[in-house]
């Protein structure tokens, strides 16, 4: 998979905390892991919405 080079401005303390929390040795690794977690969570949330009635228009009607 090809990679893109980007320039970002991040708060140093937040980046350091994220690296520790994610077990990342580099900034690139921390960002890649954070993006993977974000996309995994989005997929998980979509599955929950699909298979549960929570959040639907008439979720609590007639209960």
N, C-alpha and C positions, 0 to 999 in steps of 0.2 A: 504494500500500500504506500502510495506516495505521501510525503509529508509537506506541510506548508510552514514556511518560516514567518513568524509574526513578532511584533513588538508589543509588549503589554506593560502597563504600569500597575504594580501590585504593592500593597502595604507589606513591608518586610516582616513584621511580626506575624501577620496573618499567614503569609507564605511559609514561614518557619513552623508555625503550628500545624498547618496543613501537611507539610512534609513529614513531620513527626507522626501525625495521626495516620497518614497513609503509608508510612514506612518507605518513603521515597528518598533516594539519595541525591537526586538532582531536581532542579526546577522543572525541567521537561517531564521527568517521570511523575512529579507531583501533579502537573497539569493534565497529563494523559490519564492518570488514575482518577482524578477528579471528574474529568469528562466521561470516562467509562462509568463511574458511579452515577453520574447525572442521567446518562442515557439508559442505564439499567433501571434506575428508579422510575423514569418516565414509562418504560415498557411495563414495569410491574404495576404502576398506577393505572395504566390503560387496561390491563387484564382485570384488576380489581373493579374498575368501573364497568367493564363489559359483563362480568359475572355476578355483580351485586346490584341491588336496587338503590344503594346509597347514592344520593346526589341526583337521582332522576326526578323529573318534574312532579310526579305524583307518588313519590316513595312512601309517604306516610298516610296516604289516603286510605280510608276504611280499615284502620288498624286500631 
